[in-house]
């Protein structure tokens, strides 16, 4: 698995580890898949104890390349 410079920057700024990214890519729920410029792109989401992680990565059958990583905001509803 290759992680782009953009994704590494996002990981660093948001406190996301490489292990969390790997877990999301390989074990996360596939949200969407489409072809962009001849590459298969996949979006996966993984709910963790304290955060929800999303990765966008390409997949060519042999190798995955993580393009970006981000956290979904969880809203706490108050009465």
N, C-alpha and C positions, 0 to 999 in steps of 0.2 A: 504494500500500500504506500502510495506517495501522497504527501501532504503539501499542498501549494503554499507559497510564501504568504498569500492572503489569508489562508486558513490558519497558518501558524501565528500570524499577527492577531487574528481574532481569538485564538485559543489563549494566547498570552494575556491579552487585555481583559478577557472574561474569566480567567482562572479555570480553563477547561484542559484536562490532561489528555495526553495521547491515548492512554488506555480507554478513557471515556469515549473518545472519537472512534476508536476501533470497535468498541462494543456497540456503538450506535450504527456504524456502517454494516457490521456483520450480524448483529442481533436485533437491530431496531425494526420497527414496523415500516414497511414500504408504503409511502404515501402517494408517490407518483413516479412515473417513468415515461420519458419521452426522448426523442432523438433531436439533438441540436447540433447543427453543423457536422452531421455525420457521426456524432458520438452519442452513445446511450447515456442519458443522465438519469440519475435516481435521487429521490429525496427520501431520506429515512428519518424517523423520529423515535426517540427512546425516552420514556418517562423514568426518571430516577427518583430517589427519595426526596431530594430537595430542589430538583430542577428538571426541565424538559429540554433535551438536546436535539437539535436538528442538523443533519449534514446533507450537503448537496455534493454528489460525487459522480464521476464518470466510471463506466464499467465496460471493458472491451472483451470480457470473457476470461482474460488472464490476469489483468491488473486493475486495481481501483485507484483513482486519483481524486483525493478530496479537494474540492474547489473552495468551499466555504463551510463554516460551522457557526451556528448561533444558538442562543437560548431563547425559548419562548417564555414570555412573561406570564406568571401565574397570578391571577387576581384573587384577592381575598374579599369575599363579600361580607359586609357587615350589616347588621340590622339596627 
